Amino acid sequence: MAEPGRLVMTVPGDAVTAITLISAPDGTTQIAYAFDVDESMHDMVTGSVDEVLGRVAAVLAASA
């Protein structure tokens, strides 16, 4: 079974966000995300996604 390479979630402001996981040559995983919102909501959605990804990173670091 292949590992998931893409996650889709809804963050505050009802913005659907697609997160793509990319294997880097150094063995790490890079994360890229994209969403389609009005310019007025861009900063709020970016902050929400960054917060969620920060929480995920903390959990993964604690379990390593």
PDB file as gemmi writes it, atoms N, CA and C in Angstrom:
CRYST1    1.000    1.000    1.000  90.00  90.00  90.00 P 1                      
ATOM      1  N   MET A   1       0.842  -1.179   0.000  1.00  0.00           N  
ATOM      2  CA  MET A   1       0.000   0.000   0.000  1.00  0.00           C  
ATOM      3  C   MET A   1       0.889   1.245   0.000  1.00  0.00           C  
ATOM      4  N   ALA A   2       0.601   2.202  -0.837  1.00  0.00           N  
ATOM      5  CA  ALA A   2       1.363   3.444  -0.910  1.00  0.00           C  
ATOM      6  C   ALA A   2       0.936   4.393   0.203  1.00  0.00           C  
ATOM      7  N   GLU A   3       1.898   5.162   0.675  1.00  0.00           N  
ATOM      8  CA  GLU A   3       1.584   6.164   1.697  1.00  0.00           C  
ATOM      9  C   GLU A   3       0.823   7.313   1.051  1.00  0.00           C  
ATOM     10  N   PRO A   4      -0.050   7.953   1.811  1.00  0.00           N  
ATOM     11  CA  PRO A   4      -0.775   9.099   1.263  1.00  0.00           C  
ATOM     12  C   PRO A   4       0.188  10.227   0.919  1.00  0.00           C  
ATOM     13  N   GLY A   5      -0.072  10.910  -0.158  1.00  0.00           N  
ATOM     14  CA  GLY A   5       0.764  12.026  -0.561  1.00  0.00           C  
ATOM     15  C   GLY A   5       0.013  13.336  -0.545  1.00  0.00           C  
ATOM     16  N   ARG A   6      -1.281  13.261  -0.225  1.00  0.00           N  
ATOM     17  CA  ARG A   6      -2.107  14.476  -0.264  1.00  0.00           C  
ATOM     18  C   ARG A   6      -3.187  14.390   0.798  1.00  0.00           C  
ATOM     19  N   LEU A   7      -3.381  15.494   1.494  1.00  0.00           N  
ATOM     20  CA  LEU A   7      -4.450  15.607   2.487  1.00  0.00           C  
ATOM     21  C   LEU A   7      -5.299  16.810   2.102  1.00  0.00           C  
ATOM     22  N   VAL A   8      -6.571  16.733   2.375  1.00  0.00           N  
ATOM     23  CA  VAL A   8      -7.456  17.868   2.140  1.00  0.00           C  
ATOM     24  C   VAL A   8      -8.210  18.122   3.427  1.00  0.00           C  
ATOM     25  N   MET A   9      -8.220  19.383   3.888  1.00  0.00           N  
ATOM     26  CA  MET A   9      -8.919  19.724   5.125  1.00  0.00           C  
ATOM     27  C   MET A   9      -9.598  21.073   4.963  1.00  0.00           C  
ATOM     28  N   THR A  10     -10.563  21.316   5.827  1.00  0.00           N  
ATOM     29  CA  THR A  10     -11.243  22.598   5.868  1.00  0.00           C  
ATOM     30  C   THR A  10     -10.802  23.312   7.131  1.00  0.00           C  
ATOM     31  N   VAL A  11     -10.330  24.541   6.986  1.00  0.00           N  
ATOM     32  CA  VAL A  11      -9.845  25.324   8.121  1.00  0.00           C  
ATOM     33  C   VAL A  11     -10.832  26.453   8.393  1.00  0.00           C  
ATOM     34  N   PRO A  12     -10.652  27.168   9.528  1.00  0.00           N  
ATOM     35  CA  PRO A  12     -11.558  28.281   9.823  1.00  0.00           C  
ATOM     36  C   PRO A  12     -11.720  29.206   8.622  1.00  0.00           C  
ATOM     37  N   GLY A  13     -12.923  29.660   8.427  1.00  0.00           N  
ATOM     38  CA  GLY A  13     -13.265  30.459   7.259  1.00  0.00           C  
ATOM     39  C   GLY A  13     -13.788  29.586   6.132  1.00  0.00           C  
ATOM     40  N   ASP A  14     -13.947  28.272   6.432  1.00  0.00           N  
ATOM     41  CA  ASP A  14     -14.447  27.286   5.475  1.00  0.00           C  
ATOM     42  C   ASP A  14     -13.599  27.201   4.209  1.00  0.00           C  
ATOM     43  N   ALA A  15     -12.297  27.423   4.357  1.00  0.00           N  
ATOM     44  CA  ALA A  15     -11.384  27.316   3.212  1.00  0.00           C  
ATOM     45  C   ALA A  15     -10.906  25.879   3.094  1.00  0.00           C  
ATOM     46  N   VAL A  16     -11.152  25.278   1.949  1.00  0.00           N  
ATOM     47  CA  VAL A  16     -10.670  23.922   1.688  1.00  0.00           C  
ATOM     48  C   VAL A  16      -9.201  24.051   1.289  1.00  0.00           C  
ATOM     49  N   THR A  17      -8.357  23.334   2.012  1.00  0.00           N  
ATOM     50  CA  THR A  17      -6.916  23.420   1.817  1.00  0.00           C  
ATOM     51  C   THR A  17      -6.370  22.067   1.399  1.00  0.00           C  
ATOM     52  N   ALA A  18      -5.604  22.029   0.315  1.00  0.00           N  
ATOM     53  CA  ALA A  18      -4.963  20.805  -0.142  1.00  0.00           C  
ATOM     54  C   ALA A  18      -3.500  20.844   0.293  1.00  0.00           C  
ATOM     55  N   ILE A  19      -3.074  19.816   1.016  1.00  0.00           N  
ATOM     56  CA  ILE A  19      -1.710  19.707   1.510  1.00  0.00           C  
ATOM     57  C   ILE A  19      -1.045  18.563   0.763  1.00  0.00           C  
ATOM     58  N   THR A  20       0.104  18.852   0.171  1.00  0.00           N  
ATOM     59  CA  THR A  20       0.839  17.843  -0.586  1.00  0.00           C  
ATOM     60  C   THR A  20       2.144  17.528   0.127  1.00  0.00           C  
ATOM     61  N   LEU A  21       2.425  16.232   0.292  1.00  0.00           N  
ATOM     62  CA  LEU A  21       3.655  15.777   0.925  1.00  0.00           C  
ATOM     63  C   LEU A  21       4.617  15.340  -0.174  1.00  0.00           C  
ATOM     64  N   ILE A  22       5.837  15.864  -0.150  1.00  0.00           N  
ATOM     65  CA  ILE A  22       6.814  15.616  -1.204  1.00  0.00           C  
ATOM     66  C   ILE A  22       8.096  15.071  -0.575  1.00  0.00           C  
ATOM     67  N   SER A  23       8.552  13.913  -1.036  1.00  0.00           N  
ATOM     68  CA  SER A  23       9.811  13.350  -0.546  1.00  0.00           C  
ATOM     69  C   SER A  23      10.966  14.171  -1.085  1.00  0.00           C  
ATOM     70  N   ALA A  24      11.814  14.642  -0.179  1.00  0.00           N  
ATOM     71  CA  ALA A  24      12.990  15.421  -0.572  1.00  0.00           C  
ATOM     72  C   ALA A  24      14.190  14.495  -0.725  1.00  0.00           C  
ATOM     73  N   PRO A  25      15.178  14.888  -1.519  1.00  0.00           N  
ATOM     74  CA  PRO A  25      16.354  14.037  -1.738  1.00  0.00           C  
ATOM     75  C   PRO A  25      17.129  13.708  -0.456  1.00  0.00           C  
ATOM     76  N   ASP A  26      17.026  14.558   0.557  1.00  0.00           N  
ATOM     77  CA  ASP A  26      17.777  14.312   1.795  1.00  0.00           C  
ATOM     78  C   ASP A  26      17.033  13.394   2.770  1.00  0.00           C  
ATOM     79  N   GLY A  27      15.935  12.810   2.326  1.00  0.00           N  
ATOM     80  CA  GLY A  27      15.186  11.873   3.159  1.00  0.00           C  
ATOM     81  C   GLY A  27      14.106  12.516   4.019  1.00  0.00           C  
ATOM     82  N   THR A  28      13.979  13.821   3.967  1.00  0.00           N  
ATOM     83  CA  THR A  28      12.926  14.498   4.718  1.00  0.00           C  
ATOM     84  C   THR A  28      11.676  14.617   3.848  1.00  0.00           C  
ATOM     85  N   THR A  29      10.624  15.128   4.424  1.00  0.00           N  
ATOM     86  CA  THR A  29       9.382  15.355   3.680  1.00  0.00           C  
ATOM     87  C   THR A  29       9.085  16.845   3.663  1.00  0.00           C  
ATOM     88  N   GLN A  30       8.867  17.380   2.484  1.00  0.00           N  
ATOM     89  CA  GLN A  30       8.477  18.774   2.339  1.00  0.00           C  
ATOM     90  C   GLN A  30       6.960  18.847   2.261  1.00  0.00           C  
ATOM     91  N   ILE A  31       6.412  19.908   2.799  1.00  0.00           N  
ATOM     92  CA  ILE A  31       4.965  20.096   2.799  1.00  0.00           C  
ATOM     93  C   ILE A  31       4.643  21.371   2.030  1.00  0.00           C  
ATOM     94  N   ALA A  32       3.738  21.254   1.079  1.00  0.00           N  
ATOM     95  CA  ALA A  32       3.247  22.417   0.341  1.00  0.00           C  
ATOM     96  C   ALA A  32       1.737  22.436   0.481  1.00  0.00           C  
ATOM     97  N   TYR A  33       1.157  23.617   0.526  1.00  0.00           N  
ATOM     98  CA  TYR A  33      -0.302  23.677   0.583  1.00  0.00           C  
ATOM     99  C   TYR A  33      -0.835  24.798  -0.290  1.00  0.00           C  
ATOM    100  N   ALA A  34      -2.090  24.623  -0.693  1.00  0.00           N  
ATOM    101  CA  ALA A  34      -2.752  25.600  -1.549  1.00  0.00           C  
ATOM    102  C   ALA A  34      -4.225  25.688  -1.162  1.00  0.00           C  
ATOM    103  N   PHE A  35      -4.775  26.866  -1.332  1.00  0.00           N  
ATOM    104  CA  PHE A  35      -6.196  27.079  -1.061  1.00  0.00           C  
ATOM    105  C   PHE A  35      -6.682  28.217  -1.946  1.00  0.00           C  
ATOM    106  N   ASP A  36      -7.977  28.284  -2.120  1.00  0.00           N  
ATOM    107  CA  ASP A  36      -8.571  29.304  -2.974  1.00  0.00           C  
ATOM    108  C   ASP A  36      -9.546  30.129  -2.140  1.00  0.00           C  
ATOM    109  N   VAL A  37      -9.085  31.304  -1.726  1.00  0.00           N  
ATOM    110  CA  VAL A  37      -9.929  32.194  -0.920  1.00  0.00           C  
ATOM    111  C   VAL A  37      -9.784  33.618  -1.444  1.00  0.00           C  
ATOM    112  N   ASP A  38     -10.697  34.463  -1.008  1.00  0.00           N  
ATOM    113  CA  ASP A  38     -10.589  35.890  -1.328  1.00  0.00           C  
ATOM    114  C   ASP A  38      -9.315  36.444  -0.692  1.00  0.00           C  
ATOM    115  N   GLU A  39      -8.754  37.443  -1.304  1.00  0.00           N  
ATOM    116  CA  GLU A  39      -7.525  38.069  -0.794  1.00  0.00           C  
ATOM    117  C   GLU A  39      -7.692  38.515   0.665  1.00  0.00           C  
ATOM    118  N   SER A  40      -8.887  38.955   1.030  1.00  0.00           N  
ATOM    119  CA  SER A  40      -9.127  39.439   2.387  1.00  0.00           C  
ATOM    120  C   SER A  40      -8.993  38.337   3.435  1.00  0.00           C  
ATOM    121  N   MET A  41      -9.121  37.085   3.036  1.00  0.00           N  
ATOM    122  CA  MET A  41      -9.030  35.966   3.975  1.00  0.00           C  
ATOM    123  C   MET A  41      -7.683  35.246   3.905  1.00  0.00           C  
ATOM    124  N   HIS A  42      -6.838  35.641   2.988  1.00  0.00           N  
ATOM    125  CA  HIS A  42      -5.589  34.922   2.745  1.00  0.00           C  
ATOM    126  C   HIS A  42      -4.732  34.798   4.010  1.00  0.00           C  
ATOM    127  N   ASP A  43      -4.502  35.895   4.716  1.00  0.00           N  
ATOM    128  CA  ASP A  43      -3.654  35.860   5.913  1.00  0.00           C  
ATOM    129  C   ASP A  43      -4.253  34.987   7.006  1.00  0.00           C  
ATOM    130  N   MET A  44      -5.568  35.054   7.206  1.00  0.00           N  
ATOM    131  CA  MET A  44      -6.214  34.249   8.236  1.00  0.00           C  
ATOM    132  C   MET A  44      -6.075  32.757   7.922  1.00  0.00           C  
ATOM    133  N   VAL A  45      -6.311  32.384   6.678  1.00  0.00           N  
ATOM    134  CA  VAL A  45      -6.237  30.973   6.297  1.00  0.00           C  
ATOM    135  C   VAL A  45      -4.792  30.482   6.379  1.00  0.00           C  
ATOM    136  N   THR A  46      -3.845  31.290   5.911  1.00  0.00           N  
ATOM    137  CA  THR A  46      -2.437  30.907   6.008  1.00  0.00           C  
ATOM    138  C   THR A  46      -2.058  30.670   7.465  1.00  0.00           C  
ATOM    139  N   GLY A  47      -2.475  31.547   8.353  1.00  0.00           N  
ATOM    140  CA  GLY A  47      -2.192  31.378   9.781  1.00  0.00           C  
ATOM    141  C   GLY A  47      -2.814  30.118  10.344  1.00  0.00           C  
ATOM    142  N   SER A  48      -4.042  29.814   9.947  1.00  0.00           N  
ATOM    143  CA  SER A  48      -4.717  28.608  10.427  1.00  0.00           C  
ATOM    144  C   SER A  48      -4.007  27.344   9.967  1.00  0.00           C  
ATOM    145  N   VAL A  49      -3.628  27.304   8.695  1.00  0.00           N  
ATOM    146  CA  VAL A  49      -2.936  26.126   8.161  1.00  0.00           C  
ATOM    147  C   VAL A  49      -1.574  25.986   8.822  1.00  0.00           C  
ATOM    148  N   ASP A  50      -0.838  27.082   8.976  1.00  0.00           N  
ATOM    149  CA  ASP A  50       0.470  27.027   9.632  1.00  0.00           C  
ATOM    150  C   ASP A  50       0.341  26.524  11.069  1.00  0.00           C  
ATOM    151  N   GLU A  51      -0.713  26.937  11.764  1.00  0.00           N  
ATOM    152  CA  GLU A  51      -0.930  26.471  13.135  1.00  0.00           C  
ATOM    153  C   GLU A  51      -1.187  24.963  13.172  1.00  0.00           C  
ATOM    154  N   VAL A  52      -2.033  24.480  12.281  1.00  0.00           N  
ATOM    155  CA  VAL A  52      -2.332  23.044  12.221  1.00  0.00           C  
ATOM    156  C   VAL A  52      -1.062  22.254  11.903  1.00  0.00           C  
ATOM    157  N   LEU A  53      -0.304  22.709  10.918  1.00  0.00           N  
ATOM    158  CA  LEU A  53       0.922  22.005  10.545  1.00  0.00           C  
ATOM    159  C   LEU A  53       1.953  22.059  11.671  1.00  0.00           C  
ATOM    160  N   GLY A  54       1.988  23.128  12.426  1.00  0.00           N  
ATOM    161  CA  GLY A  54       2.877  23.231  13.584  1.00  0.00           C  
ATOM    162  C   GLY A  54       2.512  22.196  14.638  1.00  0.00           C  
ATOM    163  N   ARG A  55       1.232  22.010  14.867  1.00  0.00           N  
ATOM    164  CA  ARG A  55       0.779  20.997  15.832  1.00  0.00           C  
ATOM    165  C   ARG A  55       1.152  19.594  15.362  1.00  0.00           C  
ATOM    166  N   VAL A  56       0.966  19.330  14.070  1.00  0.00           N  
ATOM    167  CA  VAL A  56       1.329  18.027  13.510  1.00  0.00           C  
ATOM    168  C   VAL A  56       2.831  17.785  13.671  1.00  0.00           C  
ATOM    169  N   ALA A  57       3.638  18.808  13.372  1.00  0.00           N  
ATOM    170  CA  ALA A  57       5.095  18.683  13.504  1.00  0.00           C  
ATOM    171  C   ALA A  57       5.493  18.382  14.946  1.00  0.00           C  
ATOM    172  N   ALA A  58       4.846  19.026  15.909  1.00  0.00           N  
ATOM    173  CA  ALA A  58       5.159  18.788  17.318  1.00  0.00           C  
ATOM    174  C   ALA A  58       4.840  17.356  17.726  1.00  0.00           C  
ATOM    175  N   VAL A  59       3.712  16.840  17.273  1.00  0.00           N  
ATOM    176  CA  VAL A  59       3.326  15.458  17.593  1.00  0.00           C  
ATOM    177  C   VAL A  59       4.310  14.479  16.964  1.00  0.00           C  
ATOM    178  N   LEU A  60       4.667  14.719  15.706  1.00  0.00           N  
ATOM    179  CA  LEU A  60       5.607  13.818  15.032  1.00  0.00           C  
ATOM    180  C   LEU A  60       6.985  13.871  15.680  1.00  0.00           C  
ATOM    181  N   ALA A  61       7.432  15.051  16.084  1.00  0.00           N  
ATOM    182  CA  ALA A  61       8.747  15.183  16.728  1.00  0.00           C  
ATOM    183  C   ALA A  61       8.764  14.453  18.068  1.00  0.00           C  
ATOM    184  N   ALA A  62       7.662  14.514  18.792  1.00  0.00           N  
ATOM    185  CA  ALA A  62       7.581  13.845  20.102  1.00  0.00           C  
ATOM    186  C   ALA A  62       7.556  12.330  19.971  1.00  0.00           C  
ATOM    187  N   SER A  63       7.082  11.836  18.833  1.00  0.00           N  
ATOM    188  CA  SER A  63       6.979  10.387  18.660  1.00  0.00           C  
ATOM    189  C   SER A  63       8.210   9.801  17.978  1.00  0.00           C  
ATOM    190  N   ALA A  64       9.144  10.649  17.550  1.00  0.00           N  
ATOM    191  CA  ALA A  64      10.340  10.166  16.843  1.00  0.00           C  
ATOM    192  C   ALA A  64      11.378   9.619  17.797  1.00  0.00           C  
TER     193      ALA A  64                                                      
END                                                                             
